[in-house]
Amino acid sequence: MLRTLIVTVSMATLAGPALAGGMCSHAPASKFQPKTTLTKKLHAQGLKVRRIKTEGGCYEVYALDGHGKRVNVAFNAETLEKVDNAEAGEG
């Protein structure tokens, strides 16, 4: 029974990041895309970027949409791929 529990926990731990929809970068900061590139990309999507914070290999973006609603989204700092969890780099 203990072995089954250990295997189940191990599988869940390994599958977790794959199910999360994108992950933060593990590359050195020298490999990160410039924040200005991300800002331009988001402006083209109609967002007004207020702040971009770097946390744990992710860019955490604080912005406003076209209606003035707050938007908090995270991107892989190396690939600029959107990460489903806006708080992904924290921890």
Gaussian input, Z-matrix of N, CA and C with variables (Angstrom, degrees):
# hf/3-21g

backbone

0 1
 N
 C     1     B1
 C     2     B2     1     A1
 N     3     B3     2     A2     1     D1
 C     4     B4     3     A3     2     D2
 C     5     B5     4     A4     3     D3
 N     6     B6     5     A5     4     D4
 C     7     B7     6     A6     5     D5
 C     8     B8     7     A7     6     D6
 N     9     B9     8     A8     7     D7
 C    10    B10     9     A9     8     D8
 C    11    B11    10    A10     9     D9
 N    12    B12    11    A11    10    D10
 C    13    B13    12    A12    11    D11
 C    14    B14    13    A13    12    D12
 N    15    B15    14    A14    13    D13
 C    16    B16    15    A15    14    D14
 C    17    B17    16    A16    15    D15
 N    18    B18    17    A17    16    D16
 C    19    B19    18    A18    17    D17
 C    20    B20    19    A19    18    D18
 N    21    B21    20    A20    19    D19
 C    22    B22    21    A21    20    D20
 C    23    B23    22    A22    21    D21
 N    24    B24    23    A23    22    D22
 C    25    B25    24    A24    23    D23
 C    26    B26    25    A25    24    D24
 N    27    B27    26    A26    25    D25
 C    28    B28    27    A27    26    D26
 C    29    B29    28    A28    27    D27
 N    30    B30    29    A29    28    D28
 C    31    B31    30    A30    29    D29
 C    32    B32    31    A31    30    D30
 N    33    B33    32    A32    31    D31
 C    34    B34    33    A33    32    D32
 C    35    B35    34    A34    33    D33
 N    36    B36    35    A35    34    D34
 C    37    B37    36    A36    35    D35
 C    38    B38    37    A37    36    D36
 N    39    B39    38    A38    37    D37
 C    40    B40    39    A39    38    D38
 C    41    B41    40    A40    39    D39
 N    42    B42    41    A41    40    D40
 C    43    B43    42    A42    41    D41
 C    44    B44    43    A43    42    D42
 N    45    B45    44    A44    43    D43
 C    46    B46    45    A45    44    D44
 C    47    B47    46    A46    45    D45
 N    48    B48    47    A47    46    D46
 C    49    B49    48    A48    47    D47
 C    50    B50    49    A49    48    D48
 N    51    B51    50    A50    49    D49
 C    52    B52    51    A51    50    D50
 C    53    B53    52    A52    51    D51
 N    54    B54    53    A53    52    D52
 C    55    B55    54    A54    53    D53
 C    56    B56    55    A55    54    D54
 N    57    B57    56    A56    55    D55
 C    58    B58    57    A57    56    D56
 C    59    B59    58    A58    57    D57
 N    60    B60    59    A59    58    D58
 C    61    B61    60    A60    59    D59
 C    62    B62    61    A61    60    D60
 N    63    B63    62    A62    61    D61
 C    64    B64    63    A63    62    D62
 C    65    B65    64    A64    63    D63
 N    66    B66    65    A65    64    D64
 C    67    B67    66    A66    65    D65
 C    68    B68    67    A67    66    D66
 N    69    B69    68    A68    67    D67
 C    70    B70    69    A69    68    D68
 C    71    B71    70    A70    69    D69
 N    72    B72    71    A71    70    D70
 C    73    B73    72    A72    71    D71
 C    74    B74    73    A73    72    D72
 N    75    B75    74    A74    73    D73
 C    76    B76    75    A75    74    D74
 C    77    B77    76    A76    75    D75
 N    78    B78    77    A77    76    D76
 C    79    B79    78    A78    77    D77
 C    80    B80    79    A79    78    D78
 N    81    B81    80    A80    79    D79
 C    82    B82    81    A81    80    D80
 C    83    B83    82    A82    81    D81
 N    84    B84    83    A83    82    D82
 C    85    B85    84    A84    83    D83
 C    86    B86    85    A85    84    D84
 N    87    B87    86    A86    85    D85
 C    88    B88    87    A87    86    D86
 C    89    B89    88    A88    87    D87
 N    90    B90    89    A89    88    D88
 C    91    B91    90    A90    89    D89
 C    92    B92    91    A91    90    D90
 N    93    B93    92    A92    91    D91
 C    94    B94    93    A93    92    D92
 C    95    B95    94    A94    93    D93
 N    96    B96    95    A95    94    D94
 C    97    B97    96    A96    95    D95
 C    98    B98    97    A97    96    D96
 N    99    B99    98    A98    97    D97
 C   100   B100    99    A99    98    D98
 C   101   B101   100   A100    99    D99
 N   102   B102   101   A101   100   D100
 C   103   B103   102   A102   101   D101
 C   104   B104   103   A103   102   D102
 N   105   B105   104   A104   103   D103
 C   106   B106   105   A105   104   D104
 C   107   B107   106   A106   105   D105
 N   108   B108   107   A107   106   D106
 C   109   B109   108   A108   107   D107
 C   110   B110   109   A109   108   D108
 N   111   B111   110   A110   109   D109
 C   112   B112   111   A111   110   D110
 C   113   B113   112   A112   111   D111
 N   114   B114   113   A113   112   D112
 C   115   B115   114   A114   113   D113
 C   116   B116   115   A115   114   D114
 N   117   B117   116   A116   115   D115
 C   118   B118   117   A117   116   D116
 C   119   B119   118   A118   117   D117
 N   120   B120   119   A119   118   D118
 C   121   B121   120   A120   119   D119
 C   122   B122   121   A121   120   D120
 N   123   B123   122   A122   121   D121
 C   124   B124   123   A123   122   D122
 C   125   B125   124   A124   123   D123
 N   126   B126   125   A125   124   D124
 C   127   B127   126   A126   125   D125
 C   128   B128   127   A127   126   D126
 N   129   B129   128   A128   127   D127
 C   130   B130   129   A129   128   D128
 C   131   B131   130   A130   129   D129
 N   132   B132   131   A131   130   D130
 C   133   B133   132   A132   131   D131
 C   134   B134   133   A133   132   D132
 N   135   B135   134   A134   133   D133
 C   136   B136   135   A135   134   D134
 C   137   B137   136   A136   135   D135
 N   138   B138   137   A137   136   D136
 C   139   B139   138   A138   137   D137
 C   140   B140   139   A139   138   D138
 N   141   B141   140   A140   139   D139
 C   142   B142   141   A141   140   D140
 C   143   B143   142   A142   141   D141
 N   144   B144   143   A143   142   D142
 C   145   B145   144   A144   143   D143
 C   146   B146   145   A145   144   D144
 N   147   B147   146   A146   145   D145
 C   148   B148   147   A147   146   D146
 C   149   B149   148   A148   147   D147
 N   150   B150   149   A149   148   D148
 C   151   B151   150   A150   149   D149
 C   152   B152   151   A151   150   D150
 N   153   B153   152   A152   151   D151
 C   154   B154   153   A153   152   D152
 C   155   B155   154   A154   153   D153
 N   156   B156   155   A155   154   D154
 C   157   B157   156   A156   155   D155
 C   158   B158   157   A157   156   D156
 N   159   B159   158   A158   157   D157
 C   160   B160   159   A159   158   D158
 C   161   B161   160   A160   159   D159
 N   162   B162   161   A161   160   D160
 C   163   B163   162   A162   161   D161
 C   164   B164   163   A163   162   D162
 N   165   B165   164   A164   163   D163
 C   166   B166   165   A165   164   D164
 C   167   B167   166   A166   165   D165
 N   168   B168   167   A167   166   D166
 C   169   B169   168   A168   167   D167
 C   170   B170   169   A169   168   D168
 N   171   B171   170   A170   169   D169
 C   172   B172   171   A171   170   D170
 C   173   B173   172   A172   171   D171
 N   174   B174   173   A173   172   D172
 C   175   B175   174   A174   173   D173
 C   176   B176   175   A175   174   D174
 N   177   B177   176   A176   175   D175
 C   178   B178   177   A177   176   D176
 C   179   B179   178   A178   177   D177
 N   180   B180   179   A179   178   D178
 C   181   B181   180   A180   179   D179
 C   182   B182   181   A181   180   D180
 N   183   B183   182   A182   181   D181
 C   184   B184   183   A183   182   D182
 C   185   B185   184   A184   183   D183
 N   186   B186   185   A185   184   D184
 C   187   B187   186   A186   185   D185
 C   188   B188   187   A187   186   D186
 N   189   B189   188   A188   187   D187
 C   190   B190   189   A189   188   D188
 C   191   B191   190   A190   189   D189
 N   192   B192   191   A191   190   D190
 C   193   B193   192   A192   191   D191
 C   194   B194   193   A193   192   D192
 N   195   B195   194   A194   193   D193
 C   196   B196   195   A195   194   D194
 C   197   B197   196   A196   195   D195
 N   198   B198   197   A197   196   D196
 C   199   B199   198   A198   197   D197
 C   200   B200   199   A199   198   D198
 N   201   B201   200   A200   199   D199
 C   202   B202   201   A201   200   D200
 C   203   B203   202   A202   201   D201
 N   204   B204   203   A203   202   D202
 C   205   B205   204   A204   203   D203
 C   206   B206   205   A205   204   D204
 N   207   B207   206   A206   205   D205
 C   208   B208   207   A207   206   D206
 C   209   B209   208   A208   207   D207
 N   210   B210   209   A209   208   D208
 C   211   B211   210   A210   209   D209
 C   212   B212   211   A211   210   D210
 N   213   B213   212   A212   211   D211
 C   214   B214   213   A213   212   D212
 C   215   B215   214   A214   213   D213
 N   216   B216   215   A215   214   D214
 C   217   B217   216   A216   215   D215
 C   218   B218   217   A217   216   D216
 N   219   B219   218   A218   217   D217
 C   220   B220   219   A219   218   D218
 C   221   B221   220   A220   219   D219
 N   222   B222   221   A221   220   D220
 C   223   B223   222   A222   221   D221
 C   224   B224   223   A223   222   D222
 N   225   B225   224   A224   223   D223
 C   226   B226   225   A225   224   D224
 C   227   B227   226   A226   225   D225
 N   228   B228   227   A227   226   D226
 C   229   B229   228   A228   227   D227
 C   230   B230   229   A229   228   D228
 N   231   B231   230   A230   229   D229
 C   232   B232   231   A231   230   D230
 C   233   B233   232   A232   231   D231
 N   234   B234   233   A233   232   D232
 C   235   B235   234   A234   233   D233
 C   236   B236   235   A235   234   D234
 N   237   B237   236   A236   235   D235
 C   238   B238   237   A237   236   D236
 C   239   B239   238   A238   237   D237
 N   240   B240   239   A239   238   D238
 C   241   B241   240   A240   239   D239
 C   242   B242   241   A241   240   D240
 N   243   B243   242   A242   241   D241
 C   244   B244   243   A243   242   D242
 C   245   B245   244   A244   243   D243
 N   246   B246   245   A245   244   D244
 C   247   B247   246   A246   245   D245
 C   248   B248   247   A247   246   D246
 N   249   B249   248   A248   247   D247
 C   250   B250   249   A249   248   D248
 C   251   B251   250   A250   249   D249
 N   252   B252   251   A251   250   D250
 C   253   B253   252   A252   251   D251
 C   254   B254   253   A253   252   D252
 N   255   B255   254   A254   253   D253
 C   256   B256   255   A255   254   D254
 C   257   B257   256   A256   255   D255
 N   258   B258   257   A257   256   D256
 C   259   B259   258   A258   257   D257
 C   260   B260   259   A259   258   D258
 N   261   B261   260   A260   259   D259
 C   262   B262   261   A261   260   D260
 C   263   B263   262   A262   261   D261
 N   264   B264   263   A263   262   D262
 C   265   B265   264   A264   263   D263
 C   266   B266   265   A265   264   D264
 N   267   B267   266   A266   265   D265
 C   268   B268   267   A267   266   D266
 C   269   B269   268   A268   267   D267
 N   270   B270   269   A269   268   D268
 C   271   B271   270   A270   269   D269
 C   272   B272   271   A271   270   D270

   B1=1.4377
   B2=1.5360
   B3=1.3156
   B4=1.4598
   B5=1.5270
   B6=1.3206
   B7=1.4645
   B8=1.5303
   B9=1.3110
   B10=1.4603
   B11=1.5281
   B12=1.3129
   B13=1.4572
   B14=1.5262
   B15=1.3163
   B16=1.4637
   B17=1.5250
   B18=1.3121
   B19=1.4699
   B20=1.5265
   B21=1.3177
   B22=1.4618
   B23=1.5257
   B24=1.3112
   B25=1.4654
   B26=1.5200
   B27=1.3114
   B28=1.4623
   B29=1.5245
   B30=1.3091
   B31=1.4566
   B32=1.5266
   B33=1.3023
   B34=1.4663
   B35=1.5218
   B36=1.3168
   B37=1.4626
   B38=1.5180
   B39=1.3116
   B40=1.4604
   B41=1.5212
   B42=1.3040
   B43=1.4601
   B44=1.5171
   B45=1.3017
   B46=1.4617
   B47=1.5143
   B48=1.3362
   B49=1.4635
   B50=1.5280
   B51=1.3074
   B52=1.4586
   B53=1.5142
   B54=1.2942
   B55=1.4527
   B56=1.5179
   B57=1.2924
   B58=1.4602
   B59=1.5181
   B60=1.3249
   B61=1.4443
   B62=1.5182
   B63=1.2910
   B64=1.4511
   B65=1.5175
   B66=1.2998
   B67=1.4613
   B68=1.5181
   B69=1.3028
   B70=1.4590
   B71=1.5229
   B72=1.3169
   B73=1.4586
   B74=1.5267
   B75=1.3109
   B76=1.4593
   B77=1.5252
   B78=1.3339
   B79=1.4657
   B80=1.5278
   B81=1.3266
   B82=1.4713
   B83=1.5348
   B84=1.3112
   B85=1.4608
   B86=1.5299
   B87=1.3036
   B88=1.4680
   B89=1.5314
   B90=1.3195
   B91=1.4652
   B92=1.5336
   B93=1.3228
   B94=1.4666
   B95=1.5277
   B96=1.3325
   B97=1.4616
   B98=1.5292
   B99=1.3391
   B100=1.4661
   B101=1.5361
   B102=1.3220
   B103=1.4689
   B104=1.5254
   B105=1.3265
   B106=1.4715
   B107=1.5279
   B108=1.3177
   B109=1.4681
   B110=1.5264
   B111=1.3094
   B112=1.4593
   B113=1.5282
   B114=1.3210
   B115=1.4605
   B116=1.5213
   B117=1.3261
   B118=1.4659
   B119=1.5256
   B120=1.3216
   B121=1.4615
   B122=1.5367
   B123=1.3184
   B124=1.4554
   B125=1.5245
   B126=1.3318
   B127=1.4672
   B128=1.5287
   B129=1.3322
   B130=1.4622
   B131=1.5275
   B132=1.3323
   B133=1.4661
   B134=1.5297
   B135=1.3379
   B136=1.4532
   B137=1.5141
   B138=1.3238
   B139=1.4630
   B140=1.5282
   B141=1.3131
   B142=1.4610
   B143=1.5273
   B144=1.3284
   B145=1.4631
   B146=1.5214
   B147=1.3193
   B148=1.4614
   B149=1.5186
   B150=1.3555
   B151=1.4656
   B152=1.5233
   B153=1.3216
   B154=1.4642
   B155=1.5174
   B156=1.3239
   B157=1.4574
   B158=1.5319
   B159=1.3171
   B160=1.4612
   B161=1.5158
   B162=1.3342
   B163=1.4673
   B164=1.5156
   B165=1.3037
   B166=1.4662
   B167=1.5116
   B168=1.3254
   B169=1.4654
   B170=1.5110
   B171=1.3213
   B172=1.4643
   B173=1.5205
   B174=1.3222
   B175=1.4574
   B176=1.5212
   B177=1.3080
   B178=1.4552
   B179=1.5242
   B180=1.3302
   B181=1.4569
   B182=1.5199
   B183=1.3104
   B184=1.4588
   B185=1.5214
   B186=1.3199
   B187=1.4578
   B188=1.5179
   B189=1.3341
   B190=1.4581
   B191=1.5227
   B192=1.3392
   B193=1.4556
   B194=1.5322
   B195=1.3121
   B196=1.4552
   B197=1.5196
   B198=1.3279
   B199=1.4672
   B200=1.5214
   B201=1.3210
   B202=1.4564
   B203=1.5161
   B204=1.3382
   B205=1.4686
   B206=1.5289
   B207=1.3358
   B208=1.4661
   B209=1.5222
   B210=1.3224
   B211=1.4615
   B212=1.5245
   B213=1.3387
   B214=1.4575
   B215=1.5231
   B216=1.3232
   B217=1.4632
   B218=1.5200
   B219=1.3397
   B220=1.4661
   B221=1.5255
   B222=1.3306
   B223=1.4512
   B224=1.5122
   B225=1.3380
   B226=1.4560
   B227=1.5225
   B228=1.3181
   B229=1.4592
   B230=1.5286
   B231=1.3054
   B232=1.4693
   B233=1.5239
   B234=1.3342
   B235=1.4668
   B236=1.5275
   B237=1.3119
   B238=1.4677
   B239=1.5242
   B240=1.3394
   B241=1.4599
   B242=1.5265
   B243=1.3277
   B244=1.4576
   B245=1.5266
   B246=1.3236
   B247=1.4489
   B248=1.5301
   B249=1.3325
   B250=1.4613
   B251=1.5247
   B252=1.3155
   B253=1.4616
   B254=1.5232
   B255=1.3304
   B256=1.4692
   B257=1.5152
   B258=1.3150
   B259=1.4675
   B260=1.5246
   B261=1.3420
   B262=1.4671
   B263=1.5160
   B264=1.3137
   B265=1.4639
   B266=1.5039
   B267=1.3150
   B268=1.4679
   B269=1.5152
   B270=1.2887
   B271=1.4494
   B272=1.4640
   A1=110.18
   A2=116.76
   A3=120.66
   A4=110.32
   A5=115.63
   A6=119.95
   A7=110.14
   A8=117.82
   A9=121.78
   A10=110.74
   A11=116.11
   A12=120.87
   A13=110.51
   A14=117.02
   A15=121.14
   A16=110.74
   A17=117.11
   A18=121.33
   A19=110.26
   A20=117.33
   A21=121.55
   A22=111.18
   A23=117.32
   A24=121.41
   A25=109.89
   A26=117.94
   A27=121.51
   A28=111.07
   A29=117.71
   A30=121.80
   A31=111.27
   A32=117.06
   A33=120.92
   A34=110.58
   A35=116.32
   A36=120.85
   A37=110.81
   A38=117.56
   A39=121.42
   A40=112.14
   A41=117.71
   A42=121.80
   A43=112.12
   A44=118.08
   A45=121.92
   A46=114.18
   A47=119.35
   A48=119.82
   A49=113.01
   A50=118.19
   A51=121.02
   A52=111.13
   A53=116.49
   A54=120.51
   A55=112.28
   A56=117.97
   A57=121.48
   A58=112.90
   A59=119.28
   A60=121.29
   A61=112.35
   A62=117.65
   A63=121.38
   A64=110.69
   A65=114.65
   A66=119.77
   A67=108.82
   A68=115.52
   A69=121.31
   A70=109.30
   A71=115.83
   A72=121.48
   A73=111.29
   A74=114.75
   A75=121.09
   A76=110.31
   A77=116.35
   A78=121.95
   A79=110.27
   A80=117.10
   A81=119.45
   A82=109.97
   A83=115.92
   A84=121.50
   A85=112.50
   A86=117.72
   A87=120.95
   A88=111.84
   A89=117.87
   A90=122.83
   A91=112.63
   A92=117.69
   A93=121.27
   A94=110.34
   A95=115.18
   A96=121.38
   A97=108.23
   A98=117.59
   A99=119.12
   A100=111.27
   A101=115.33
   A102=119.77
   A103=110.93
   A104=116.72
   A105=119.67
   A106=111.57
   A107=116.85
   A108=120.64
   A109=110.20
   A110=116.56
   A111=120.92
   A112=110.82
   A113=116.70
   A114=120.87
   A115=110.72
   A116=117.38
   A117=121.52
   A118=111.09
   A119=116.28
   A120=121.73
   A121=110.36
   A122=116.63
   A123=120.93
   A124=111.80
   A125=117.50
   A126=120.44
   A127=109.97
   A128=116.79
   A129=121.19
   A130=111.84
   A131=116.66
   A132=121.95
   A133=111.76
   A134=116.78
   A135=120.82
   A136=115.82
   A137=117.77
   A138=120.81
   A139=110.42
   A140=115.89
   A141=122.11
   A142=106.48
   A143=116.08
   A144=121.71
   A145=109.31
   A146=115.46
   A147=120.74
   A148=111.17
   A149=116.34
   A150=120.23
   A151=109.65
   A152=116.48
   A153=122.11
   A154=106.69
   A155=115.14
   A156=122.34
   A157=108.12
   A158=117.33
   A159=121.56
   A160=108.79
   A161=115.84
   A162=120.67
   A163=110.18
   A164=116.23
   A165=122.04
   A166=115.28
   A167=118.39
   A168=121.01
   A169=114.08
   A170=117.12
   A171=121.93
   A172=109.91
   A173=114.64
   A174=120.80
   A175=106.31
   A176=116.64
   A177=121.16
   A178=106.99
   A179=115.95
   A180=122.28
   A181=110.27
   A182=114.54
   A183=122.35
   A184=105.77
   A185=116.92
   A186=120.92
   A187=110.10
   A188=114.54
   A189=122.17
   A190=107.57
   A191=116.48
   A192=119.23
   A193=109.27
   A194=117.17
   A195=122.26
   A196=114.84
   A197=116.84
   A198=122.35
   A199=112.06
   A200=116.88
   A201=121.14
   A202=114.40
   A203=116.75
   A204=121.27
   A205=109.53
   A206=115.74
   A207=120.84
   A208=111.45
   A209=114.82
   A210=122.44
   A211=107.27
   A212=116.69
   A213=122.73
   A214=106.35
   A215=116.12
   A216=120.62
   A217=108.92
   A218=116.25
   A219=121.47
   A220=110.48
   A221=114.95
   A222=122.57
   A223=109.26
   A224=116.07
   A225=121.52
   A226=106.35
   A227=118.11
   A228=122.32
   A229=112.95
   A230=117.64
   A231=121.41
   A232=111.31
   A233=117.25
   A234=121.63
   A235=113.54
   A236=117.31
   A237=125.17
   A238=111.96
   A239=115.91
   A240=121.71
   A241=108.09
   A242=115.71
   A243=120.48
   A244=110.37
   A245=115.82
   A246=123.01
   A247=106.45
   A248=116.65
   A249=120.71
   A250=113.79
   A251=116.61
   A252=121.20
   A253=108.89
   A254=117.29
   A255=121.12
   A256=112.71
   A257=117.94
   A258=122.32
   A259=111.05
   A260=117.26
   A261=122.23
   A262=114.70
   A263=118.56
   A264=120.10
   A265=114.31
   A266=117.26
   A267=120.52
   A268=110.37
   A269=114.56
   A270=116.54
   A271=115.02
   D1=-41.72
   D2=178.63
   D3=-63.10
   D4=-38.93
   D5=179.47
   D6=-63.41
   D7=-42.06
   D8=178.30
   D9=-61.40
   D10=-42.37
   D11=178.86
   D12=-62.94
   D13=-44.48
   D14=-179.70
   D15=-62.78
   D16=-43.43
   D17=179.26
   D18=-64.43
   D19=-43.04
   D20=-179.88
   D21=-62.71
   D22=-46.01
   D23=179.30
   D24=-64.30
   D25=-41.80
   D26=179.44
   D27=-61.93
   D28=-44.36
   D29=179.73
   D30=-64.69
   D31=-41.37
   D32=178.96
   D33=-64.52
   D34=-38.92
   D35=179.18
   D36=-65.48
   D37=-41.35
   D38=179.85
   D39=-71.64
   D40=-36.21
   D41=-177.70
   D42=-79.56
   D43=-25.30
   D44=-176.14
   D45=-50.50
   D46=-55.70
   D47=-179.71
   D48=-61.82
   D49=-35.07
   D50=179.54
   D51=-65.89
   D52=-33.09
   D53=179.65
   D54=-83.17
   D55=-13.28
   D56=-175.22
   D57=-73.81
   D58=-18.05
   D59=178.02
   D60=78.71
   D61=69.83
   D62=-179.30
   D63=94.89
   D64=148.06
   D65=-178.66
   D66=-135.31
   D67=161.94
   D68=175.13
   D69=-72.71
   D70=156.31
   D71=-178.79
   D72=-73.22
   D73=148.94
   D74=173.28
   D75=-109.50
   D76=5.11
   D77=-179.49
   D78=-77.41
   D79=160.35
   D80=175.56
   D81=-66.19
   D82=155.61
   D83=-177.10
   D84=-57.41
   D85=-25.70
   D86=179.09
   D87=-64.24
   D88=-18.17
   D89=179.25
   D90=-93.17
   D91=-5.77
   D92=-177.89
   D93=-69.90
   D94=147.00
   D95=172.62
   D96=-69.61
   D97=151.29
   D98=177.15
   D99=-65.64
   D100=144.96
   D101=178.16
   D102=-61.61
   D103=-30.14
   D104=-179.96
   D105=-63.96
   D106=-33.36
   D107=177.18
   D108=-64.07
   D109=-43.89
   D110=177.90
   D111=-66.11
   D112=-41.12
   D113=179.16
   D114=-59.45
   D115=-45.89
   D116=178.96
   D117=-61.84
   D118=-42.01
   D119=179.10
   D120=-60.40
   D121=-44.00
   D122=-177.72
   D123=-73.01
   D124=-35.60
   D125=175.54
   D126=-61.45
   D127=-39.46
   D128=178.53
   D129=-63.83
   D130=-24.30
   D131=178.17
   D132=-90.60
   D133=4.06
   D134=177.17
   D135=89.49
   D136=13.16
   D137=179.11
   D138=-97.53
   D139=143.00
   D140=174.45
   D141=-102.38
   D142=106.37
   D143=-176.38
   D144=-74.74
   D145=126.47
   D146=178.17
   D147=-99.72
   D148=-35.34
   D149=-177.67
   D150=-160.10
   D151=143.14
   D152=171.88
   D153=-126.23
   D154=122.98
   D155=-178.04
   D156=-114.28
   D157=138.12
   D158=177.03
   D159=-96.04
   D160=123.13
   D161=179.71
   D162=-143.28
   D163=118.14
   D164=172.70
   D165=53.74
   D166=40.28
   D167=178.50
   D168=85.87
   D169=6.47
   D170=176.74
   D171=-123.03
   D172=150.90
   D173=167.36
   D174=-96.10
   D175=121.18
   D176=176.05
   D177=-99.02
   D178=119.62
   D179=-172.84
   D180=-105.72
   D181=131.88
   D182=172.67
   D183=-113.10
   D184=120.47
   D185=-174.27
   D186=-145.60
   D187=175.96
   D188=173.85
   D189=-122.04
   D190=138.70
   D191=176.40
   D192=-83.10
   D193=-175.69
   D194=-177.53
   D195=-62.82
   D196=-17.61
   D197=179.63
   D198=-101.05
   D199=5.64
   D200=-179.58
   D201=82.51
   D202=8.44
   D203=179.30
   D204=-80.20
   D205=138.32
   D206=178.59
   D207=-66.83
   D208=139.60
   D209=178.71
   D210=-128.98
   D211=131.66
   D212=176.30
   D213=-127.26
   D214=115.15
   D215=-177.03
   D216=-142.14
   D217=151.15
   D218=-179.07
   D219=-116.75
   D220=148.52
   D221=178.63
   D222=-133.77
   D223=145.02
   D224=172.39
   D225=-61.86
   D226=124.47
   D227=-174.12
   D228=-68.65
   D229=-21.37
   D230=-179.01
   D231=-88.14
   D232=-41.96
   D233=-174.48
   D234=-105.26
   D235=-15.34
   D236=-173.62
   D237=62.56
   D238=23.51
   D239=174.56
   D240=-76.77
   D241=134.96
   D242=179.77
   D243=-65.29
   D244=137.70
   D245=177.25
   D246=-108.02
   D247=129.45
   D248=-175.16
   D249=-58.34
   D250=-37.64
   D251=-178.23
   D252=-89.26
   D253=112.47
   D254=-177.73
   D255=-64.34
   D256=-18.95
   D257=-179.93
   D258=-102.93
   D259=22.06
   D260=-170.80
   D261=-57.31
   D262=-39.54
   D263=-175.15
   D264=-80.22
   D265=-11.41
   D266=-177.30
   D267=-80.29
   D268=147.56
   D269=174.86
   D270=134.69

